[in-house]
Amino acid sequence: MNELLYIDPGIGAMLAQAGIAAAAGVAIFYKTVLHTVKSWLGIQPKKDKADFDDVYDTEKDN
Amino acid sequence: MQRHPSSFRDPSGYVFMDQGKLYRKILPSYFETYDQLNDQGIYQSLFDKAWLIPHEEISRDDQSIIICPQKIELITYPYEWSFTQYKHAAQLTLRIQSFLLKRNCSLKDASAFNISFYQGKAIHLDTLSIEPYQQDQPWKALLQFNQHFLGPLLLAQRQGSHALKSLLYRIEGVPLKEVKSHLGLLSRFHPVLYPHVHLLAKTEVGTLQQHAQVQDKATLNKDSQLKMLKALDLYIGDMEMKENTEWSQYYDHTNYDEDSFQEKKDLIASWCQELQPKTIMDVGGNDGTFGRQLLNQLEHLVVADIDQPAIDQCYKKSIQTGKVTSLVCDLSQPSPGLGFENQERDALIKRWEEFAPDAVLALALIHHLSLGNNLPFEMTAAFFARFSPYLIIEFPHREDSWVQFLLDSKRDARHLFDGYHVSAFAKAYQQYFKLIKSTPIKGTHRTLFLFQRHEG
């Protein structure tokens, strides 16, 4: 019973983050490839006029 | 000096009210971090980007530092946001975490209640949420982020906009186990959905064993964390919700022709020119068309409507003006007080009373309240009188096609609504207000009224 004792719900998520970050690499790679293929085919990404980067200050983000 | 009932979760300090003004008291345990953030210019950079609510340091001694944050025009909670507002609040949280990480800091929590809207845009409210980054430590707020942001957004895509109100009945966030059960089989192979929902759902209850492991095993270098944040940000940025709206095409097929519509706009503009209100609340305001035409003379406009897509349009159309707060609300059941003693999150009505706009607009609304919700005129009059000294309200007569439709839908009970009449309306409203003027809108069966509240 003790083993299932509630401690901190964030703990398991911290342990899992190495795996999550590895998958993130795949997600970003997939997105980049998709974007490149679409631009080869001349497909413009649908631009939402309220895209976060268009309306919030992200200039000095990096 | 009274501690605000919402401020008890963070041992680093708390918010209190003094003579109607809000302050934040920082306790000695957070002094070092606070000074470090000031010295590194991190607070200032976040203020410059309008990502964190700016504050001014008022006093400092050994026991406490007192800061005074700028006043938010009207606090809105996650369960009052439209889909795009929710997305932007989520993305802002991720961008702040990336920004901090690059400067060796981190957000210690990622509650959606840390975000509200100020000058039209999402902004982080909690000055004390920032802590120093520990080398290779994973982001401790990730699970909370997914329960507060990603979960409700995913559910809204699948179930409709009511799921955006998830935190109304799950103030600590939506359990990912529940979110997982609504995702399809393919999500198990998705590089964002599998790890952030399926995998994390398995970790929602921490165990003693994990607690022992976490000290030495839970590591993640900074670059990997940044990559994880970016993937999540890209995914949320691309999320869309297709939902038909009751009202978002409303202005295309109302019983107004173009001239009548323009006359209504002109009438409102000329009355507001006389009243010179600085703040207006447009209740049942659809996409805010009538309120937004007044922005030149206003300091702030609040637009509230039951229809999520209409409020989403309103937010998108007015975000750059910096003067509009948009919120989704059902007037027949506005958000209640929530949390410990029902005081942690204020009821919407209380927040509206505190906002106390100079004028309220209630256009094309009364027939829905009176005939759709069966609310007597006396009750809606008393309701509007709570907020503002002036009320501009449109009354659609019995001949109006919308009123006809609503009356027809009463079928056998239609005769019970014989009291829906302009004379009964005017009489009931004059119990609370003085009638200043009324003008029929040409080409319609509608009349516009200007009322002034009886004071004292």
Chai-1 contact restraints between the chains, C-beta under 6 A:
chainA,res_idxA,chainB,res_idxB,connection_type,confidence,min_distance_angstrom,max_distance_angstrom,comment,restraint_id
A,N2,B,L208,contact,1.0,0.0,6.0,A-B,restraint_1
A,E3,B,T207,contact,1.0,0.0,6.0,A-B,restraint_2
A,E3,B,L208,contact,1.0,0.0,6.0,A-B,restraint_3
A,L5,B,L208,contact,1.0,0.0,6.0,A-B,restraint_4
A,I7,B,G206,contact,1.0,0.0,6.0,A-B,restraint_5
A,I7,B,H211,contact,1.0,0.0,6.0,A-B,restraint_6
A,D8,B,G206,contact,1.0,0.0,6.0,A-B,restraint_7
A,P9,B,L143,contact,1.0,0.0,6.0,A-B,restraint_8
A,P9,B,E204,contact,1.0,0.0,6.0,A-B,restraint_9
A,P9,B,G206,contact,1.0,0.0,6.0,A-B,restraint_10
A,G10,B,K140,contact,1.0,0.0,6.0,A-B,restraint_11
A,G10,B,L143,contact,1.0,0.0,6.0,A-B,restraint_12
A,I11,B,G206,contact,1.0,0.0,6.0,A-B,restraint_13
A,I11,B,Q210,contact,1.0,0.0,6.0,A-B,restraint_14
A,I11,B,H211,contact,1.0,0.0,6.0,A-B,restraint_15
A,I11,B,V214,contact,1.0,0.0,6.0,A-B,restraint_16
A,G12,B,T203,contact,1.0,0.0,6.0,A-B,restraint_17
A,G12,B,G206,contact,1.0,0.0,6.0,A-B,restraint_18
A,G12,B,Q210,contact,1.0,0.0,6.0,A-B,restraint_19
A,A13,B,L142,contact,1.0,0.0,6.0,A-B,restraint_20
A,A13,B,L143,contact,1.0,0.0,6.0,A-B,restraint_21
A,A13,B,L200,contact,1.0,0.0,6.0,A-B,restraint_22
A,A13,B,T203,contact,1.0,0.0,6.0,A-B,restraint_23
A,M14,B,P138,contact,1.0,0.0,6.0,A-B,restraint_24
A,M14,B,V214,contact,1.0,0.0,6.0,A-B,restraint_25
A,M14,B,A218,contact,1.0,0.0,6.0,A-B,restraint_26
A,L15,B,A218,contact,1.0,0.0,6.0,A-B,restraint_27
A,A16,B,L199,contact,1.0,0.0,6.0,A-B,restraint_28
A,A16,B,T203,contact,1.0,0.0,6.0,A-B,restraint_29
A,Q17,B,P138,contact,1.0,0.0,6.0,A-B,restraint_30
A,Q17,B,L220,contact,1.0,0.0,6.0,A-B,restraint_31
A,A18,B,L220,contact,1.0,0.0,6.0,A-B,restraint_32
A,I20,B,P195,contact,1.0,0.0,6.0,A-B,restraint_33
A,I20,B,M228,contact,1.0,0.0,6.0,A-B,restraint_34
A,A21,B,L220,contact,1.0,0.0,6.0,A-B,restraint_35
A,A21,B,S224,contact,1.0,0.0,6.0,A-B,restraint_36
A,A21,B,K227,contact,1.0,0.0,6.0,A-B,restraint_37
A,A21,B,M228,contact,1.0,0.0,6.0,A-B,restraint_38
A,A23,B,P191,contact,1.0,0.0,6.0,A-B,restraint_39
A,A23,B,P195,contact,1.0,0.0,6.0,A-B,restraint_40
A,A24,B,K227,contact,1.0,0.0,6.0,A-B,restraint_41
A,A24,B,M228,contact,1.0,0.0,6.0,A-B,restraint_42
A,A24,B,A231,contact,1.0,0.0,6.0,A-B,restraint_43
A,G25,B,K227,contact,1.0,0.0,6.0,A-B,restraint_44
A,V26,B,P191,contact,1.0,0.0,6.0,A-B,restraint_45
A,A27,B,P191,contact,1.0,0.0,6.0,A-B,restraint_46
A,A27,B,V192,contact,1.0,0.0,6.0,A-B,restraint_47
A,A27,B,A231,contact,1.0,0.0,6.0,A-B,restraint_48
A,I28,B,A231,contact,1.0,0.0,6.0,A-B,restraint_49
A,K31,B,L234,contact,1.0,0.0,6.0,A-B,restraint_50
A,A50,B,T84,contact,1.0,0.0,6.0,A-B,restraint_51
A,A50,B,K316,contact,1.0,0.0,6.0,A-B,restraint_52
A,F52,B,H88,contact,1.0,0.0,6.0,A-B,restraint_53
A,F52,B,Q91,contact,1.0,0.0,6.0,A-B,restraint_54
A,F52,B,G237,contact,1.0,0.0,6.0,A-B,restraint_55
A,V55,B,I319,contact,1.0,0.0,6.0,A-B,restraint_56
A,D57,B,K49,contact,1.0,0.0,6.0,A-B,restraint_57
